[in-house]
Amino acid sequence: MTESELRSDIKSPKGMYFFYGDEDYMKNHYAAQIKAAVVTDPGFAAFNYVRFSDDSFDADAVREAILAPPVMAEKKLVDISTANLEKLMNEKERTAFLEMLEEIASGEDAGGAVSLFGDGGGADSAVVILRIAADGFDAGNPKRPSAFLKKAETFMKTVAFDVQSDARLIRWIERHFAEYGLTVSQQAAMRILTLCGRSMYRLSGELAKAAAYTAESGRTEVTVADVEAAVTRTDEDDAFKLANCVLEGNIPAALDALAIKIRKREEPIMVLSQITRVFCDLAAAAHSLEEGMNSAEFAKRMKMHSYKAGLYMNAARSHPVEYFDRAVVRCAEADRKMKSTPLGYAVIERLICGQ
């Protein structure tokens, strides 16, 4: 099911939905819309909205919740969310869970009781959402979907929420500012993406800051200057800047970038993780260039937004592929040293200076 089809479908939600992919904001956005459409009487929400998360999940309890009848309502909502499906359930448990949901969806499991307050429980009176956080589910690929996804697609309405394109994000930014009574220039919207990345959760917070700053100044259009003054640069962007300084051989600038992170009191292990991720992506970009790929093909391979992919492809052209492979090895060595010694940031400083 596409996002467009989902928007139409949830005007009158029914059945079971499976949300996965990289953009958590949209999963939660549509889950909230489904809840609003199903749970219309707040007085009975305690009975007609049942939520399970990592710390409360139990497959038998999910079954009972689905089969129990709604109270003074036509339908109820059972909402299941997890940060990581494989950590929540092992392979055998995942298979059994899907089979249980399929039985309920087909009407084979008719264990729902009849209630004086609403319809009998079960598939006809329960809407079910299963949503998995970004990086918490391996969907495979379109040609070879994972076994879990392939099975889910036979009886659930599955929707993949990928990172939004730049064009869609800019339209979303414009609509977001319009809710504050503001407009935004294309240059300012693109600058927000450059500084903040493409996470819609992060963007929504930074947009609120930029909107407040602009409104406080008595203006109705958000400009690049407003963005520069109000928006906070992402840690990912800082890590990329640091790595770029290393690539350019600008050790003082790299150490200055590291000093900013130290002043922000970021955990050394997290900073090293960010740097390692950057060099791993740069190594992947270098290998992709060697294979003759362009930035669009690289973005598709890495499931990375086009703007970021272009930055990494351009940076990867600065050195041969062997350089990036060695950098990844050195990052792994630094990680082992940081975990086995009390050196902390000194490990990162040595990594920068010895690269």
C-alpha positions in Angstrom: 0.0 0.0 0.0 1.3 3.4 -0.9 1.1 6.4 1.4 -1.5 8.0 -0.9 -3.6 4.8 -0.6 -3.2 4.8 3.1 -4.5 8.4 3.4 -7.6 7.4 1.6 -8.0 4.1 3.5 -7.8 5.5 7.0 -10.8 7.8 6.6 -12.6 4.7 7.7 -9.9 2.4 9.2 -10.3 -1.3 9.2 -8.2 -4.4 9.4 -4.5 -4.6 10.2 -1.8 -2.2 9.3 2.0 -2.7 9.3 4.2 0.4 9.3 8.0 0.1 8.8 10.9 2.0 7.2 13.2 4.9 8.0 10.8 7.8 8.8 9.3 7.3 12.3 7.5 10.7 12.2 5.2 9.6 9.4 4.4 6.2 11.1 3.4 8.0 14.3 1.5 10.7 12.3 -0.7 8.1 10.6 -1.1 6.0 13.7 -2.5 9.1 15.5 -4.9 9.7 12.6 -6.1 6.1 12.8 -6.6 6.5 16.5 -8.6 9.7 16.0 -10.9 8.0 13.5 -11.4 4.8 15.6 -11.4 6.1 19.2 -14.0 8.8 18.9 -15.3 8.9 22.5 -12.5 9.9 25.0 -14.7 8.6 27.8 -14.2 5.1 26.7 -10.6 5.4 25.4 -9.3 3.3 28.3 -11.4 0.4 26.9 -11.1 1.0 23.2 -7.5 1.9 22.8 -4.9 -0.7 23.9 -1.2 0.0 23.3 1.7 -2.4 23.6 5.4 -1.4 23.5 8.7 -3.2 24.1 8.2 -3.2 27.9 4.6 -4.4 27.9 4.4 -6.7 24.8 3.0 -10.1 25.3 1.6 -12.1 22.3 -1.2 -13.7 24.3 -2.2 -10.3 25.7 -2.3 -8.9 22.2 -4.6 -11.7 21.1 -6.9 -11.1 24.0 -7.0 -7.4 23.3 -7.9 -7.9 19.7 -10.6 -10.4 20.4 -12.2 -8.5 23.3 -15.3 -6.5 22.2 -15.2 -2.7 22.1 -17.2 -0.8 24.7 -20.0 1.5 23.5 -18.3 1.8 20.1 -18.2 0.1 16.8 -14.5 -0.5 16.8 -11.4 -0.5 19.1 -7.7 0.1 18.3 -4.9 -2.2 19.3 -1.6 -0.4 18.7 1.7 -2.4 18.9 5.1 -0.6 18.6 8.6 -1.8 19.0 12.1 -0.3 18.6 13.5 -3.6 17.2 11.4 -6.6 16.1 14.2 -9.1 16.3 15.0 -8.1 19.9 11.3 -8.2 20.8 10.8 -11.7 19.5 13.0 -14.5 18.1 12.4 -16.0 14.7 10.1 -18.8 16.0 8.1 -16.3 18.1 7.8 -13.9 15.1 6.4 -16.7 13.0 3.9 -17.7 15.6 2.8 -14.1 16.2 2.1 -13.5 12.5 0.2 -16.8 12.3 -1.9 -15.7 15.2 -2.7 -12.4 13.6 -3.5 -14.1 10.3 -5.9 -16.4 12.0 -7.7 -13.5 13.6 -7.8 -11.5 10.4 -9.3 -14.5 8.5 -11.9 -15.0 11.2 -10.6 -18.5 12.1 -9.9 -17.4 15.7 -13.4 -16.5 16.8 -12.6 -16.2 20.5 -14.2 -12.8 21.0 -16.9 -12.6 23.5 -20.3 -10.9 22.9 -20.8 -7.7 24.8 -23.9 -5.8 25.8 -21.9 -2.6 25.3 -20.8 -3.1 21.7 -20.2 -5.6 18.9 -18.5 -9.0 19.4 -14.7 -8.8 19.4 -12.4 -10.0 16.7 -11.2 -8.9 13.3 -14.4 -7.0 12.4 -14.4 -4.8 15.5 -10.7 -4.3 16.0 -8.2 -2.2 14.1 -4.6 -3.3 14.6 -1.4 -1.3 14.0 2.0 -2.9 14.1 4.8 -0.3 13.7 8.5 -0.8 13.9 11.1 2.0 14.5 13.7 2.9 11.9 16.6 0.4 11.9 14.4 -2.0 13.9 13.4 -4.2 11.0 15.1 -5.8 8.0 12.6 -5.6 5.2 14.9 -7.1 2.6 14.5 -5.5 -0.8 11.7 -5.2 -3.4 12.9 -8.3 -5.3 13.6 -10.4 -2.2 11.5 -9.1 0.8 12.1 -10.6 4.2 10.1 -13.7 5.2 8.2 -11.6 7.8 7.3 -8.9 5.3 6.3 -11.3 2.6 3.9 -13.1 5.0 2.5 -9.8 6.5 1.7 -8.6 3.0 -0.7 -11.5 2.5 -3.2 -10.2 5.1 -2.0 -6.8 6.4 -1.9 -3.4 4.9 1.8 -2.8 4.7 3.3 0.6 4.2 7.0 1.5 3.9 7.9 4.9 5.2 11.1 5.9 3.6 13.1 9.2 4.1 11.2 11.9 2.2 12.6 13.4 -0.9 14.0 17.0 -0.7 11.0 18.3 -2.8 8.4 16.7 -0.5 10.3 17.9 2.7 10.4 21.5 1.4 6.7 21.4 0.7 6.2 20.0 4.2 8.4 22.7 5.7 6.3 25.4 3.8 3.0 23.9 5.2 4.6 23.7 8.7 5.5 27.4 8.7 2.1 28.3 7.2 0.5 26.9 10.4 2.5 29.6 12.2 1.2 32.2 9.8 4.7 32.4 8.1 6.1 31.9 4.7 9.7 30.6 3.9 12.0 31.2 1.0 13.2 28.2 -1.0 16.8 29.0 0.0 15.9 29.1 3.7 14.0 25.8 3.4 17.0 24.1 1.8 19.3 25.6 4.4 17.2 24.0 7.1 17.6 20.6 5.4 21.4 21.2 5.1 21.7 22.0 8.8 19.2 19.6 10.3 19.2 16.6 8.1 16.0 14.8 6.9 14.6 13.4 10.2 11.1 14.9 10.3 11.0 14.7 14.1 14.2 16.8 14.3 13.0 19.2 11.6 9.7 19.8 13.4 11.5 21.0 16.6 13.9 23.2 14.6 11.1 24.7 12.5 9.3 25.7 15.7 12.4 27.5 16.9 12.9 29.3 13.6 9.2 30.2 13.5 9.3 31.7 17.0 12.5 33.6 16.2 11.0 35.1 13.0 7.7 36.0 14.6 9.5 37.6 17.6 11.3 39.8 15.1 8.0 41.0 13.7 8.4 39.5 10.2 6.2 37.1 8.3 8.9 35.4 6.1 11.6 33.0 7.4 14.9 33.9 5.8 18.3 32.2 5.6 19.5 34.6 8.3 16.7 33.5 10.6 17.6 29.8 10.0 21.3 30.5 10.7 20.4 32.3 14.0 17.8 29.8 15.3 18.5 26.3 14.0 21.0 23.9 15.6 23.3 22.0 13.3 23.0 18.2 13.6 25.6 16.0 15.2 25.7 14.0 11.9 26.7 17.2 10.1 29.3 18.0 12.7 30.8 14.4 12.3 30.8 14.8 8.6 32.5 18.2 8.9 35.1 16.6 11.2 35.7 13.8 8.8 36.0 16.2 5.9 38.7 18.2 7.7 40.6 14.9 8.1 40.2 14.1 4.4 41.6 17.6 3.5 44.6 17.1 5.9 43.4 20.0 8.0 44.2 18.6 11.4 43.8 21.9 13.3 40.3 22.3 11.9 39.4 18.7 12.7 40.6 19.2 16.3 38.5 22.4 16.5 35.4 20.4 15.4 36.2 17.8 18.0 36.6 20.6 20.6 33.0 21.7 19.9 31.8 18.2 20.8 33.9 18.2 23.9 32.4 21.5 25.0 28.9 20.1 24.4 29.9 17.2 26.7 29.0 14.5 24.2 30.0 11.0 25.2 33.3 10.1 23.6 32.0 6.7 22.5 29.0 8.3 20.8 31.3 10.8 19.0 33.5 8.0 17.8 30.4 6.1 16.6 29.4 9.1 14.6 32.8 9.4 13.0 33.0 5.7 12.3 29.6 5.8 10.6 30.7 8.7 8.4 33.9 6.8 7.3 31.9 3.6 6.6 29.5 5.6 4.4 32.5 7.3 2.7 34.0 3.9 2.1 30.8 2.6 0.6 30.7 5.7 -1.6 34.2 5.2 -2.8 33.5 1.5 -3.7 30.3 2.6 -5.5 32.3 5.2 -7.5 34.7 2.4 -8.4 31.8 0.4 -9.7 30.7 3.3 -11.9 27.7 4.3 -9.9 26.3 7.8 -9.8 24.9 9.6 -6.7 21.3 8.6 -7.5 22.3 4.9 -7.7 24.3 5.2 -4.5 21.4 6.9 -2.7 19.2 4.0 -3.7 21.7 1.4 -2.6 22.3 3.0 0.8 18.6 4.1 1.3 20.1 7.6 1.7 18.5 10.9 0.7 19.9 12.4 -2.5 21.4 15.4 -1.0 23.5 13.5 1.6 24.4 10.9 -1.1 25.8 13.7 -3.3 27.9 15.0 -0.4 29.4 11.6 0.3 30.1 10.8 -3.4 31.9 14.2 -3.8 34.0 13.6 -0.7 34.8 10.1 -1.7 36.5 11.4 -4.9 39.2 13.0 -2.9 41.1 9.8 -2.1 41.5 6.2 -3.5 39.2 3.5 -2.1 42.0 2.0 -0.1 42.3 5.2 2.0 38.7 4.8 3.2 39.1 1.1 3.8 42.1 1.9 6.1 40.1 4.6 7.8 37.3 2.1 8.7 39.9 -0.3 10.1 41.5 2.5 12.2 38.1 3.5 13.5 37.5 -0.1 14.6 40.9 -0.2 16.3 40.0 3.1 18.1 36.7 1.7 19.2 38.4 -1.4 20.8 41.0 0.9 22.5 38.3 3.3 23.8 36.4 0.3 25.3 39.4 -1.2 26.9 41.2 2.0 28.3 40.2 5.1 30.1 41.6 7.4 27.4 38.3 8.8 26.2 38.7 11.7 23.8 42.4 11.1 23.6 41.6 8.0 21.4 39.8 10.3 18.9 42.5 12.9 19.0 45.1 10.2 18.1 42.8 8.9 15.4 42.6 12.4 13.8 46.3 13.1 14.0 47.4 9.7 12.8 44.9 9.3 10.0 
